Amino acid sequence: MTAKKQLLISALVFFTFCLIILASNYLMNLAETTKNEKFEIFSGMLFGFIGVPVFSILLPLYFANKWKLDFSLWPKSKKAWQVIVFLVAYIIMTNYSSLQIVLQSHYSTTDYLVHYISTLLFHVTYYPLFLILIFPVIRSNYGLWTGILATSMLFALYHLAQYHFFPAGTTIQLQIMLFIAFGFNILIYLWSESIILVSLLHSTNGAIGLLSNGMISNQVDFVFYLTIVIVSFLFIYYIIREIIQRKNKEFSENWWIKLNIGLK
């Protein structure tokens, strides 16, 4: 398949995903204004059964494997423990003030755990779309830095569709912050060689940020169980795909950023 067709298909998957998420937000907003639970059900079905699993996970993974795009799920040219130590230190340093606020909130351990699992649906599940599909396709056509900038911009713009669930994401200030933060996450991914670790980094930062602002998702409901099903499927796939990658030695070392951070 030609590069132009890959770009076209990737763009179609992305914009369809955004339209579905936009429709889900519209229906949820309609449900709250009209007090009609049917709209809420339709919103949840669009988001949880079509938008996220189909257009953010299944189709990106299908095309990435079909086109043999470069991506890595777990560190291969460096020790995993080094990467984990670095990322844990990064989380603590960048969220130090927020962590102090969270620790003073005195939620139960169960509340923290339910909150973290719940946020995985909004922070982990779009990594197949943005980093396994969109970023490699743009990079292969226009180069590394264009790939980083364009993917980060698309990531920020996606949040405009989340105007109801995440209204703060529609502001100019947060659009800029989302653009910068995701660009930095791509750089961390290119150093760590791990979609799994960078997506968990993103989710952890997001969960801490929500808690520090007094927002906690500690309800064990349908969405919580749906999150467990979707995320479990995703990580089981990751594990199987990683085994296949290592068995077939599918790893291009020249594709990754080499940086010595002093860990031995």
N, C-alpha and C positions, 0 to 999 in steps of 0.2 A: 504494500500500500504506500502511496506517495505521502510525502511530508504534509502537503496541503490538505489531503483527506484526513490525516491524523489530527491536524489542527482543527479542521471543521467539525469532526466528530467530537473531539474533546470540548470544543466551544458549545456544541449542541447539548452535550451531557451537562455541562456547567449551567447554562442558561435555563435548561429545563428544570434542573434541581432548584435554582433560585426561584423560578416561577411557581413551583410546587410549594416551596417554603413560604413564598409570599401569599399564596392562596390559603395556606394553613394559618398564617397570621391574621389574614382578613377574616376568615371564618371564626377564629377564636375571639377576635375583637367584636364581631357581630354577635357571637354568643353572649358576651358580657353586656353588650348594649341592649339586646332584645330579651335577655334572660331565657334564651332558648337553648336547651342542652343538646339539641340535634346538631347545631352548628359546631359545638364543641367536639362531638363525636366525629363528625366529618373532618374537622381540623386535625384531630389526633390520628385518624386513619391516613390522611395525606402525609403527615409528618412521619409517623412511626412505621407505616406499612409500605409507603411508596417512595417518598423523598429521600429519607436516610438510607434504608436498606438497599433500594434499587439504584438510585442515581448517585449516591455518595459512596457506596461500597461495592455492590455487585458489578455494575457496569464498568467503573474504573478498574477494578481488579481484572475483569474479563479482558478489557482492551489492553491493559498493561502487560498481561501475559501473552496475549495474541501478538502484540507488536514487539515483544521481548524488550520492554523498556528497562532501563537501569534503575534499580532500587534495592535497598538492603534493609532487612528487618532487624538484624542483630549485628553488633560489631564483629568484623572478620579480620582486619589487619591490626587490630589493637585489642588489649585485654578489656573485657566487659566491665570488670570491677573498677578500672581506672575511669571509665566513662561514667559509671554510676556514682563514684565518689565526687567527681567534678560536678555532675548535675545536682546532687544533693546539696553540695556547697553553694552552687548557683541559686538554688531554690531558697536556701536559708538567707543568703546575702541580699537577694533581690526582694524578699518578702519579710525582712526582719521586723519592721514596724507592724505589718499586717499580722504576722504570727503572734506578736505580743497581744494585739487586740483579740485575736482568736482564742488564745489561751486564757484570757480574762473573761471570755464569754460563758464559760462553765457549762457548755453543752455536754451531754453524756457521750461516752465512746460510741454507743449505737447511733446517736444522731450524727456524729462526725462521719461514721462509716456509710450510713445511708446517704448522706449529703454527697460524699465523694463518689459513690457509685452512681448516683443520679446525674451528677454533672458530666460523667463520662459520655453520655449520649450527645452532649452539645460540644464536647471538646476533642474527643478521640475519633468519632466516626467520620469526620470529613477529611481525615488525613489520606485515605486512599484516593479521594478525588483530587485534592490539591497537590500532594507530594508524590503519589505513586503514578498519577495520570498527567495532570496539567503541567507540573514543573518539568518532568523529563521531556515532554513533547515540545514545550517552548524552548527549553535549553538546547535540545538537539537541532532546532531550527535557527535560533537567534543567539545562542551563547549563554554562558553561565550567568552573567550579571543581569542581562535582559530577562532571563528565566526567573531569577530571584525577585527582581523588581515587579515584573508583570504578575507573577503568582501572588506576591504580597498584596498588590493592588486589587486583584480579583478577590482575595480573601477578605480584605477590608470592605469592598463593595458588596460582597455577599451579605454582610450584616445589615445592609439597607432593607433587605427582604425580611429581616427579623424585627420589623418596627414595633410589633406588639409584644413579643416575648422578650426582646432586648432593646428597648427604645433608646437607651444611652448610646448604642452602636450606630445610631443615625446622625449623631452630632459630628461636626467637623473635627473637634479635638480628639474624640475617640477613634474616628476614622484614621487619623494620622497615627495615633498610638497603636492601633491594630496593624496598620501597614508596617510600622517599624518593628513591632514585636514579632510579627510573623516572619519578616525578613531575617531577623536574628535567629528565629527558630530554624529556618532553612539552613542557615550557616552552621548551627549546632548539629543539625541532622547530617550535613555534609562532612562534619568532623567526626561525629559519633558513629556514623554508618548504621544508624538504628532508627527506623520508623517507630518501633515499639517504645523505645526510651524517650524520644522527643515528643511523642504524642502524650505519654504519661507525664512528662515535664509540663507540657501545655495544660493538661487537665488539672494537675496539682496546683499550678499557679492560678488557674481560673477558679478552682474550688476555694482556695485561700482568699482570693480577692472578693468573692461573693460573701464569704463568712465575715470578713473584716468590715464589709459594708452592711452587715446585719441581715443578709439574705441567706437563708438556709433551706435546703430542699430535704427535709427529713420525713417526708410522707412515704410510707410503704403502700403504694397504690399500683394501678395498672401500668403507668409509665415506668415506675421503678422496675417492675418485673420484665417489661418489654426491653428496658435498657440492659438488664442482665442477659437476656436472650441474644440481643443484637451484638453486644460487646463480646460475649462469650464466643459466638460464632466467628467474629472478626479475629480474635486472638487465637482461636483454634486453627483457623486458616493460616494465620501468621506462622504459627509453630510448624504446621505441615509444609508450608511454602519454604520456610527457612531450612528444614531438613532436605528438601529437594534442591534448593540452591547450593547447599554445602556438598551434597552428593554429586551434583553435576558441575560443581566449581563455577557457578554463575556469579562472578564478581570481577568487575573491572576496576582495578586499583587506581587508575588514572582519573576516574570520575569523581574522586573524593578529595576533600581539602586535607592537606597534611599540616598538622600543627603540633609541635611538642610543647605540652603544658607542664613538663617537669616531673610527671609521675613515673615512677619506675617500680 
